[in-house]
Amino acid sequence: MKYEIVQPIKLIDYSDKCLAVIGETKPFKEDLKKMGGRFNYGLSCGAGWVFPKKKREELEKYVNSKGGDGRFKQLLLF
């Protein structure tokens, strides 16, 4: 059996005007795109999705529903 530790997605304040969703976002790509996010490889915190701050409440609910808030790691078995 193979084990892999995956860091959950995390919502951060990136600047005065925007938020970023970082971490292992690939499985959530389509959802993040539909919510108006733009993927950016060049963020100072690493690649992630950028959103305006007015999306905070929606993003907090989404990130938490996907098991990510930056405090836990998920162990995947496959």
N, CA, C and O of each residue as an XYZ file, in Angstrom:
312
protein
N       0.850     -1.170      0.000
C       0.000      0.000      0.000
C       0.902      1.242      0.000
O       1.907      1.296      0.708
N       0.525      2.216     -0.795
C       1.309      3.442     -0.908
C       0.586      4.568     -0.172
O      -0.634      4.694     -0.275
N       1.332      5.385      0.569
C       0.784      6.509      1.317
C       1.326      7.801      0.734
O       2.476      7.884      0.304
N       0.463      8.804      0.733
C       0.904     10.130      0.286
C       0.254     11.175      1.178
O      -0.956     11.143      1.401
N       1.046     12.090      1.682
C       0.505     13.179      2.493
C       0.268     14.369      1.578
O       1.165     14.814      0.862
N      -0.951     14.871      1.615
C      -1.333     15.988      0.752
C      -1.711     17.176      1.623
O      -2.544     17.056      2.522
N      -1.107     18.304      1.360
C      -1.446     19.535      2.080
C      -2.791     20.029      1.558
O      -2.965     20.156      0.346
N      -3.735     20.307      2.436
C      -5.036     20.795      1.983
C      -4.936     22.206      1.411
O      -3.931     22.896      1.587
N      -5.985     22.613      0.732
C      -6.003     23.973      0.212
C      -6.180     24.946      1.372
O      -6.693     24.591      2.434
N      -5.747     26.168      1.144
C      -5.721     27.167      2.205
C      -6.085     28.523      1.614
O      -5.628     28.867      0.524
N      -6.892     29.287      2.315
C      -7.261     30.639      1.906
C      -6.406     31.624      2.693
O      -6.341     31.552      3.921
N      -5.748     32.548      1.984
C      -4.895     33.538      2.646
C      -5.208     34.944      2.136
O      -5.685     35.123      1.015
N      -4.929     35.930      2.979
C      -4.962     37.328      2.551
C      -3.672     37.552      1.784
O      -2.590     37.481      2.366
N      -3.766     37.818      0.498
C      -2.558     37.972     -0.306
C      -2.087     39.421     -0.356
O      -0.889     39.696     -0.287
N      -3.037     40.344     -0.477
C      -2.696     41.768     -0.515
C      -3.866     42.569      0.036
O      -4.834     41.996      0.536
N      -3.780     43.880     -0.054
C      -4.880     44.728      0.417
C      -6.152     44.512     -0.388
O      -7.256     44.744      0.104
N      -5.992     44.067     -1.628
C      -7.138     43.949     -2.523
C      -7.546     42.525     -2.874
O      -8.632     42.309     -3.411
N      -6.691     41.554     -2.577
C      -7.056     40.202     -3.015
C      -6.703     39.106     -2.020
O      -5.872     39.270     -1.126
N      -7.379     37.983     -2.223
C      -7.178     36.756     -1.471
C      -6.568     35.736     -2.417
O      -6.648     35.884     -3.637
N      -5.959     34.703     -1.853
C      -5.424     33.630     -2.691
C      -5.778     32.287     -2.070
O      -5.765     32.124     -0.849
N      -6.094     31.337     -2.927
C      -6.297     29.946     -2.516
C      -5.063     29.203     -2.991
O      -4.771     29.160     -4.186
N      -4.338     28.616     -2.038
C      -3.088     27.941     -2.364
C      -3.130     26.500     -1.859
O      -4.053     26.104     -1.148
N      -2.128     25.737     -2.237
C      -2.052     24.334     -1.831
C      -2.316     23.439     -3.035
O      -2.078     23.832     -4.177
N      -2.800     22.252     -2.774
C      -3.090     21.280     -3.838
C      -4.468     21.596     -4.425
O      -5.464     20.967     -4.066
N      -4.512     22.578     -5.330
C      -5.788     23.073     -5.871
C      -6.230     22.371     -7.145
O      -7.353     22.586     -7.602
N      -5.384     21.543     -7.727
C      -5.712     20.927     -9.019
C      -7.063     20.202     -9.028
O      -7.809     20.345     -9.997
N      -7.408     19.430     -7.987
C      -8.713     18.756     -8.016
C      -9.900     19.729     -8.010
O     -11.019     19.343     -8.347
N      -9.660     20.973     -7.633
C     -10.725     21.965     -7.496
C     -10.681     23.034     -8.580
O     -11.374     24.047     -8.489
N      -9.873     22.809     -9.593
C      -9.621     23.790    -10.654
C     -10.910     24.354    -11.252
O     -11.071     25.572    -11.331
N     -11.812     23.496    -11.668
C     -13.035     23.962    -12.345
C     -13.918     24.785    -11.408
O     -14.487     25.797    -11.818
N     -14.033     24.353    -10.150
C     -14.826     25.110     -9.174
C     -14.236     26.495     -8.951
O     -14.961     27.490     -8.940
N     -12.926     26.556     -8.774
C     -12.266     27.839     -8.525
C     -12.395     28.775     -9.719
O     -12.555     29.985     -9.563
N     -12.323     28.200    -10.902
C     -12.484     28.996    -12.120
C     -13.912     29.552    -12.209
O     -14.103     30.719    -12.552
N     -14.915     28.714    -11.900
C     -16.320     29.145    -11.946
C     -16.619     30.239    -10.915
O     -17.505     31.069    -11.120
N     -15.869     30.231     -9.803
C     -16.074     31.257     -8.781
C     -15.365     32.564     -9.128
O     -15.419     33.525     -8.360
N     -14.701     32.601    -10.282
C     -14.083     33.842    -10.740
C     -12.601     33.965    -10.447
O     -12.027     35.044    -10.597
N     -11.973     32.875    -10.033
C     -10.551     32.916     -9.725
C      -9.678     32.908    -10.967
O     -10.063     32.403    -12.022
N      -8.494     33.482    -10.813
C      -7.485     33.447    -11.885
C      -6.243     32.768    -11.327
O      -5.734     33.153    -10.274
N      -5.759     31.752    -12.040
C      -4.579     31.036    -11.577
C      -3.339     31.849    -11.885
O      -3.211     32.419    -12.968
N      -2.416     31.900    -10.916
C      -1.194     32.671    -11.085
C      -0.022     31.855    -10.538
O       0.026     31.538     -9.349
N       0.924     31.520    -11.424
C       2.112     30.762    -11.015
C       3.091     31.617    -10.209
O       3.894     31.085     -9.442
N       3.025     32.924    -10.378
C       4.052     33.805     -9.828
C       3.759     34.454     -8.487
O       4.377     35.469     -8.164
N       2.849     33.915     -7.696
C       2.574     34.515     -6.390
C       3.774     34.332     -5.466
O       4.489     33.335     -5.565
N       3.993     35.281     -4.576
C       5.140     35.181     -3.667
C       5.002     34.004     -2.697
O       6.001     33.541     -2.146
N       3.782     33.519     -2.483
C       3.540     32.393     -1.569
C       3.493     31.061     -2.311
O       3.237     30.022     -1.702
N       3.733     31.083     -3.603
C       3.629     29.886     -4.429
C       2.413     29.990     -5.329
O       1.570     30.865     -5.133
N       2.312     29.123     -6.297
C       1.212     29.169     -7.256
C      -0.134     29.051     -6.546
O      -0.272     28.332     -5.557
N      -1.120     29.772     -7.074
C      -2.450     29.713     -6.474
C      -3.470     30.492     -7.280
O      -3.167     31.061     -8.329
N      -4.668     30.502     -6.768
C      -5.797     31.179     -7.401
C      -6.052     32.502     -6.698
O      -6.110     32.550     -5.470
N      -6.204     33.574     -7.464
C      -6.387     34.920     -6.929
C      -7.850     35.339     -7.093
O      -8.466     35.118     -8.135
N      -8.389     35.953     -6.025
C      -9.783     36.412     -5.991
C      -9.851     37.786     -5.343
O      -8.999     38.127     -4.523
N     -10.873     38.591     -5.708
C     -11.069     39.862     -5.003
C     -11.555     39.586     -3.575
O     -12.182     38.559     -3.315
N     -11.265     40.498     -2.665
C     -11.632     40.308     -1.254
C     -13.137     40.187     -1.035
O     -13.562     39.619     -0.028
N     -13.945     40.701     -1.940
C     -15.400     40.606     -1.764
C     -15.892     39.156     -1.824
O     -17.040     38.882     -1.474
N     -15.048     38.241     -2.257
C     -15.407     36.813     -2.343
C     -15.062     36.041     -1.076
O     -15.210     34.819     -1.042
N     -14.603     36.737     -0.025
C     -14.101     36.064      1.186
C     -15.091     35.041      1.756
O     -14.720     33.888      1.976
N     -16.322     35.439      1.995
C     -17.290     34.551      2.633
C     -17.517     33.282      1.799
O     -17.508     32.173      2.333
N     -17.717     33.452      0.508
C     -17.915     32.315     -0.394
C     -16.698     31.388     -0.391
O     -16.846     30.166     -0.359
N     -15.512     31.962     -0.425
C     -14.285     31.170     -0.449
C     -14.039     30.454      0.877
O     -13.592     29.307      0.880
N     -14.319     31.105      1.991
C     -14.150     30.456      3.291
C     -15.032     29.216      3.389
O     -14.580     28.163      3.839
N     -16.275     29.340      2.973
C     -17.190     28.187      2.991
C     -16.680     27.079      2.086
O     -16.688     25.908      2.466
N     -16.237     27.446      0.891
C     -15.766     26.449     -0.065
C     -14.520     25.726      0.446
O     -14.470     24.496      0.444
N     -13.527     26.480      0.877
C     -12.264     25.886      1.349
C     -12.527     24.971      2.546
O     -11.986     23.867      2.612
N     -13.347     25.421      3.485
C     -13.658     24.589      4.645
C     -14.429     23.330      4.256
O     -14.242     22.279      4.868
N     -15.293     23.427      3.248
C     -16.051     22.246      2.815
C     -15.157     21.199      2.156
O     -15.515     20.024      2.081
N     -14.005     21.631      1.685
C     -13.067     20.711      1.030
C     -11.996     20.222      1.996
O     -11.015     19.606      1.578
N     -12.182     20.494      3.284
C     -11.259     19.991      4.293
C     -10.004     20.809      4.471
O      -9.055     20.358      5.113
N      -9.982     21.996      3.919
C      -8.769     22.798      4.018
C      -8.968     24.069      4.790
O      -9.887     24.843      4.524
N      -8.113     24.274      5.732
C      -8.020     25.571      6.378
C      -6.586     25.801      6.811
O      -6.286     26.751      7.534
N      -5.700     24.918      6.359
C      -4.291     25.076      6.647
C      -3.819     24.434      7.938
O      -2.618     24.427      8.210
N      -4.728     23.892      8.744
C      -4.319     23.333     10.023
C      -4.106     21.821      9.990
O      -3.423     21.279     10.859
N      -4.669     21.145      9.018
C      -4.609     19.695      8.997
C      -3.978     19.188      7.716
O      -4.023     19.858      6.684
N      -3.400     18.026      7.783
C      -2.923     17.343      6.585
C      -3.815     16.139      6.371
O      -4.294     15.536      7.332
N      -4.038     15.791      5.134
C      -4.853     14.641      4.809
C      -3.929     13.494      4.391
O      -2.939     13.706      3.690
N      -4.255     12.318      4.818
C      -3.492     11.134      4.440
C      -4.326     10.367      3.435
O      -5.423      9.902      3.742
N      -3.791     10.241      2.229
C      -4.499      9.520      1.184
C      -3.897      8.137      1.009
O      -2.677      7.984      0.957
N      -4.735      7.155      0.921
C      -4.299      5.780      0.688
C      -4.725      5.368     -0.710
O      -5.865      5.597     -1.115
N      -3.803      4.759     -1.446
C      -4.166      4.239     -2.769
C      -3.273      3.100     -3.146
O      -3.423      2.529     -4.227
